[in-house]
Amino acid sequence: MKTKKLPKLIVIIGPTASGKTDLSVEIAKKVKGEIVSADSRQIYKYLDVGSGKVTKKEMRGVVHYCLDIFPPGKTKSITDYLKYANKAIKEIIAKGKTPIICGGTGFYIDGILYGIPKNAKPNQKLRKNLEKETLENLLKKIKVLNKKKYLELINNENTSERNNKRRLVRIIEILESKKEESNVVEISKLNKKIKYDVEYVFIDISKEKLRERINLRLKRRLETKGKNNLINEVKFLRDKLKIKDQWLLSLGLEYKYVTMYLRGDMNYQEMKEILGNKIWQFAKRQITWNKRYRK
């Protein structure tokens, strides 16, 4: 029996500020591709500066998908995202073009490549016991059950999932139901086989150069005037759109610390220094996470 040929997919792998956006456009131009964003903050409208969302000028005529698909203020799940991402990939392939996945949310990338775990049956006894636990303890339990899933949660700059007790309880419930199969492999391996013929394109950059790029990018975002200023963007979200601080804080990094600054929880210099260090820590976690994609 002839094996069915899997559709071709290109995935750009690299930490934040490493140049994934520019590279994805360059590749799209060469291979007649279109780009699907895999970023947990770029899916929301008006989160432009802080998420590093590609601009019309930077797109250079290349079609992009999964940007601005949801209004801000209410957290969307990976299931919500995949409805749009999977549809976009089908459309691109139907055109005879190559889908290019670009973004720093590893959980989204795995969702595209493998799908998400099948739902386990509710375990009411387990749920009742877990509801008594703190968020910290729930994360520890996930780390023991499946280190890769734990890294997905910690790696994601959008902290809403790991700060949601109900979501963590559900993750443990699913992992517990899968224990007989394995408790050490990636959660992706607990699903189906990979859905595409994947070509990974890695951006290798020294830590010194990456730290420099992170600092320069943050400086530009904080000091540029007008709508491209990060602080102005967060002010717009809070004051004009009436987005609650709790949601902005859950987004992590830029949105979290600028919100804290605007609330008076820290001064400008403290915000700038802490944010720069937090972005750098996040980039290092991404570097560790991205090693798993190398064959």
C-alpha positions as CSV (number, residue, x, y, z in Angstrom):
1,M,0.0,0.0,0.0
2,K,1.3,3.4,-1.0
3,T,2.0,5.8,1.9
4,K,0.1,9.0,1.7
5,K,2.4,12.0,1.2
6,L,2.2,14.6,4.0
7,P,1.7,18.3,3.1
8,K,4.9,20.4,3.4
9,L,5.2,22.9,6.2
10,I,8.0,25.2,7.2
11,V,8.5,26.2,10.8
12,I,10.7,29.1,11.9
13,I,12.4,28.3,15.2
14,G,14.2,31.0,17.3
15,P,13.9,32.9,20.6
16,T,12.2,36.3,20.9
17,A,14.0,39.2,19.2
18,S,16.1,36.8,17.0
19,G,14.6,38.0,13.7
20,K,11.9,35.3,13.0
21,T,9.5,37.8,11.4
22,D,12.0,39.1,8.8
23,L,13.3,35.6,8.0
24,S,9.8,34.2,7.6
25,V,9.0,36.9,5.0
26,E,12.3,36.3,3.2
27,I,11.5,32.6,3.0
28,A,7.9,33.2,1.9
29,K,9.1,35.3,-1.0
30,K,11.5,32.6,-2.1
31,V,9.2,29.6,-1.9
32,K,5.8,31.3,-2.7
33,G,4.7,30.8,0.9
34,E,2.2,32.4,3.2
35,I,2.7,32.9,6.9
36,V,0.7,31.6,9.9
37,S,1.4,33.4,13.2
38,A,1.9,31.1,16.2
39,D,2.0,33.7,18.9
40,S,-0.4,33.7,21.9
41,R,-0.6,37.5,22.1
42,Q,-0.6,38.4,18.4
43,I,-4.0,36.7,18.1
44,Y,-5.6,39.7,19.9
45,K,-6.5,43.0,18.3
46,Y,-4.6,46.1,19.5
47,L,-1.8,44.2,21.0
48,D,0.7,45.4,18.5
49,V,3.8,46.9,20.0
50,G,4.2,44.7,23.0
51,S,3.7,41.5,21.0
52,G,6.0,42.5,18.2
53,K,3.2,42.1,15.7
54,V,4.4,42.3,12.1
55,T,3.4,45.6,10.3
56,K,1.9,46.0,6.8
57,K,5.2,47.4,5.7
58,E,7.2,44.5,7.1
59,M,4.8,42.0,5.5
60,R,6.1,43.1,2.1
61,G,2.9,41.8,0.4
62,V,3.1,38.4,1.9
63,V,-0.2,37.2,3.3
64,H,-0.3,36.6,7.0
65,Y,-2.9,34.6,9.1
66,C,-3.9,34.4,12.7
67,L,-3.3,38.0,13.6
68,D,-6.0,40.2,15.2
69,I,-8.5,37.3,15.3
70,F,-9.9,38.0,18.7
71,P,-10.9,41.2,20.7
72,P,-8.7,41.9,23.8
73,G,-9.9,41.3,27.3
74,K,-10.9,37.7,27.3
75,T,-8.4,34.8,27.2
76,K,-8.7,32.4,24.3
77,S,-7.6,28.8,24.4
78,I,-5.3,26.8,22.1
79,T,-8.5,25.2,20.7
80,D,-9.8,28.6,19.7
81,Y,-6.5,29.4,18.0
82,L,-6.3,26.1,16.2
83,K,-9.7,26.6,14.5
84,Y,-8.2,29.5,12.6
85,A,-4.7,28.1,12.2
86,N,-5.7,24.8,10.8
87,K,-8.2,26.5,8.4
88,A,-5.5,28.9,7.2
89,I,-3.0,26.1,6.5
90,K,-5.7,24.2,4.5
91,E,-6.3,27.4,2.5
92,I,-2.6,28.0,1.8
93,I,-2.1,24.4,0.7
94,A,-5.2,24.5,-1.5
95,K,-3.6,27.5,-3.3
96,G,-0.5,25.4,-4.1
97,K,1.6,27.5,-1.7
98,T,3.7,26.5,1.3
99,P,2.5,27.4,4.9
100,I,5.2,29.0,7.0
101,I,4.7,28.9,10.8
102,C,6.3,31.8,12.6
103,G,5.9,32.6,16.3
104,G,7.4,32.0,19.7
105,T,4.6,30.0,21.4
106,G,5.8,26.4,21.3
107,F,2.4,25.1,22.5
108,Y,0.7,26.6,19.5
109,I,3.4,25.1,17.1
110,D,2.9,21.6,18.7
111,G,-0.9,22.0,18.4
112,I,-0.5,22.6,14.7
113,L,1.9,19.8,14.1
114,Y,0.3,17.1,16.3
115,G,-3.1,18.3,17.4
116,I,-4.1,18.5,21.0
117,P,-4.7,15.7,23.5
118,K,-8.0,13.9,23.3
119,N,-10.3,14.7,26.2
120,A,-10.0,12.4,29.2
121,K,-13.2,11.5,31.1
122,P,-13.9,13.8,34.1
123,N,-12.5,12.4,37.4
124,Q,-14.6,14.1,40.0
125,K,-12.6,12.7,43.0
126,L,-9.3,13.9,41.5
127,R,-10.8,17.3,40.7
128,K,-12.1,17.7,44.3
129,N,-8.6,16.9,45.8
130,L,-6.8,19.2,43.3
131,E,-9.1,22.2,43.9
132,K,-7.6,22.4,47.4
133,E,-4.1,22.8,46.0
134,T,-2.2,26.1,45.3
135,L,-1.2,27.1,41.8
136,E,2.4,26.4,42.7
137,N,1.6,22.8,43.8
138,L,-0.5,22.1,40.7
139,L,2.4,23.2,38.5
140,K,4.7,20.9,40.5
141,K,2.4,18.0,39.9
142,I,2.4,18.7,36.2
143,K,6.2,18.8,36.2
144,V,6.3,15.3,37.8
145,L,3.7,13.9,35.4
146,N,5.0,15.5,32.2
147,K,8.1,17.7,32.2
148,K,7.5,18.8,28.6
149,K,4.0,20.0,29.4
150,Y,5.3,21.9,32.4
151,L,7.9,23.6,30.1
152,E,5.1,24.6,27.7
153,L,3.3,26.3,30.5
154,I,6.4,28.1,31.9
155,N,7.7,28.9,28.5
156,N,4.6,30.7,27.4
157,E,4.9,34.5,28.0
158,N,1.1,34.6,28.3
159,T,0.7,33.5,31.9
160,S,-3.1,33.2,31.8
161,E,-3.1,29.4,31.4
162,R,-0.7,28.7,34.2
163,N,-2.5,31.1,36.5
164,N,-5.8,29.4,35.9
165,K,-6.4,26.7,38.5
166,R,-9.3,25.2,36.6
167,R,-7.1,24.8,33.5
168,L,-4.2,23.3,35.5
169,V,-6.6,20.8,37.2
170,R,-7.8,19.8,33.7
171,I,-4.3,19.3,32.4
172,I,-3.5,17.0,35.4
173,E,-6.7,15.1,34.8
174,I,-5.7,14.5,31.1
175,L,-2.1,13.5,32.1
176,E,-3.3,11.2,34.8
177,S,-5.5,9.4,32.3
178,K,-2.5,9.0,29.9
179,K,-0.1,7.7,32.6
180,E,-0.4,4.1,31.4
181,E,0.9,5.1,28.0
182,S,3.8,7.3,29.2
183,N,4.6,9.9,31.8
184,V,7.8,11.2,30.3
185,V,7.3,12.0,26.6
186,E,6.1,15.2,25.2
187,I,2.4,15.8,25.4
188,S,2.4,15.9,21.6
189,K,3.5,12.3,21.5
190,L,0.4,11.3,23.4
191,N,-1.8,12.5,20.5
192,K,-1.6,11.4,16.9
193,K,1.4,11.3,14.6
194,I,2.8,14.4,13.1
195,K,0.4,15.8,10.5
196,Y,2.9,17.4,8.1
197,D,6.2,17.0,6.4
198,V,8.0,19.6,8.4
199,E,11.1,21.6,7.5
200,Y,12.5,23.4,10.6
201,V,14.5,26.6,10.0
202,F,16.6,27.5,13.0
203,I,17.9,30.9,13.9
204,D,21.2,30.5,15.8
205,I,22.3,33.6,17.5
206,S,24.8,34.1,20.3
207,K,23.5,35.0,23.7
208,E,25.5,38.2,23.7
209,K,24.0,39.3,20.4
210,L,20.5,38.2,21.5
211,R,20.7,40.2,24.8
212,E,21.8,43.2,22.8
213,R,18.9,42.9,20.4
214,I,16.4,42.5,23.3
215,N,17.7,45.6,25.0
216,L,17.7,47.7,21.8
217,R,14.1,46.6,21.0
218,L,12.9,47.4,24.4
219,K,14.5,50.8,24.3
220,R,12.8,51.5,21.0
221,R,9.4,50.4,22.2
222,L,9.6,52.6,25.3
223,E,11.1,55.7,23.7
224,T,9.4,55.8,20.3
225,K,6.7,58.5,20.2
226,G,3.0,58.1,19.3
227,K,1.1,54.9,18.7
228,N,4.3,52.8,18.4
229,N,5.1,53.5,22.0
230,L,4.6,50.6,24.4
231,I,3.4,52.7,27.3
232,N,0.9,54.5,25.0
233,E,-0.4,51.2,23.8
234,V,-1.1,49.9,27.3
235,K,-2.7,53.2,28.2
236,F,-5.0,52.9,25.2
237,L,-6.0,49.4,26.2
238,R,-6.7,50.4,29.8
239,D,-8.2,53.9,29.3
240,K,-10.0,53.7,25.9
241,L,-10.9,50.1,25.6
242,K,-11.4,49.6,29.4
243,I,-9.4,46.4,29.4
244,K,-9.1,45.2,33.0
245,D,-5.6,45.2,34.6
246,Q,-6.0,41.5,35.6
247,W,-6.1,40.5,32.0
248,L,-3.2,42.7,31.0
249,L,-1.2,41.3,33.9
250,S,-2.0,37.7,32.8
251,L,-0.4,38.4,29.4
252,G,3.0,38.7,31.0
253,L,6.2,40.6,30.1
254,E,5.6,43.9,28.4
255,Y,1.9,44.1,29.2
256,K,2.4,43.0,32.8
257,Y,5.2,45.3,33.8
258,V,3.9,48.4,32.0
259,T,0.6,47.9,33.6
260,M,2.3,47.7,37.0
261,Y,4.2,50.9,36.2
262,L,1.0,52.7,35.2
263,R,-0.7,51.5,38.4
264,G,2.1,53.0,40.5
265,D,3.5,49.6,41.6
266,M,7.0,50.6,40.4
267,N,8.8,53.6,38.9
268,Y,9.9,53.9,35.2
269,Q,13.5,52.8,35.8
270,E,12.4,49.8,37.9
271,M,9.9,48.8,35.2
272,K,12.5,49.1,32.4
273,E,15.2,47.1,34.3
274,I,12.9,44.3,35.5
275,L,11.2,44.0,32.1
276,G,14.5,43.7,30.3
277,N,15.6,41.0,32.7
278,K,12.3,39.1,32.4
279,I,12.4,39.2,28.6
280,W,16.0,37.8,28.7
281,Q,14.9,35.0,31.1
282,F,12.1,34.2,28.8
283,A,14.4,34.1,25.7
284,K,16.7,31.6,27.6
285,R,13.7,29.4,28.3
286,Q,12.8,29.5,24.7
287,I,16.3,28.5,23.7
288,T,16.0,25.5,26.0
289,W,12.5,24.6,24.7
290,N,13.6,24.9,21.0
291,K,16.3,22.3,21.4
292,R,13.5,19.7,21.3
293,Y,12.8,20.5,17.6
294,R,16.3,19.6,16.5
295,K,16.5,16.0,15.2
